[in-house]
């Protein structure tokens, strides 16, 4: 089960730098997590300053 970024994302980029496998990138209006690359570690969720990331 991959993590997802919801519409609360403020596009700060913090999560992208914290992802150990490079599964996060800028999307259309918010960052997105590639579910095929995500290893479900939760590092991004802990790093997000606005709580926009949660397990799917």
N, C-alpha and C positions, 0 to 999 in steps of 0.2 A: 504494500500500500504506500504509494508515494505521497509526498507532501504537496500542498497546493497553496498558491498565493491568492488571497481574495482581493476585493475591490478597495480595501482599506490601505493597500500599498501606496506609499508616497514616492516610489521610485528613487529611494536614497542610494540603493546599490550595496548596502551593508551585507545583505544575504549572499550576493554574488561572490564577494570576497571571502566569505566564511565557508562556502561549500567546498568540501574536500575532494569532490569528484567533478567539479565544474558543470553541474547540472542546471545551473541558474543563469539566465541571460535576460537582457532587456526585451520586453515584448511590446505590444501595442497599448501604451498607456500605463503599463505596470510590468514588473518583472514576472517571468514565468519559469516554472521548473519542468525540466524534461523528465517525464515519468520513467522513461526507459533507462535513464542514466542515474536517477536518484537511488540512493542506497538506504533510505529511510533512517538516517542517523539522527535527524532532528536538530542538527547544529544551526541550520538556517532559522528555525522557529525560535530558538533561544537567542539569536542575534538580532532579530527584527525589533526595532524600537517601537513599532506601532501594533505589534501582535497580529500582523496580517497573514501569518503562515500557520497552517495547521495540517494535521494528518487528514488525508482524503477519506 
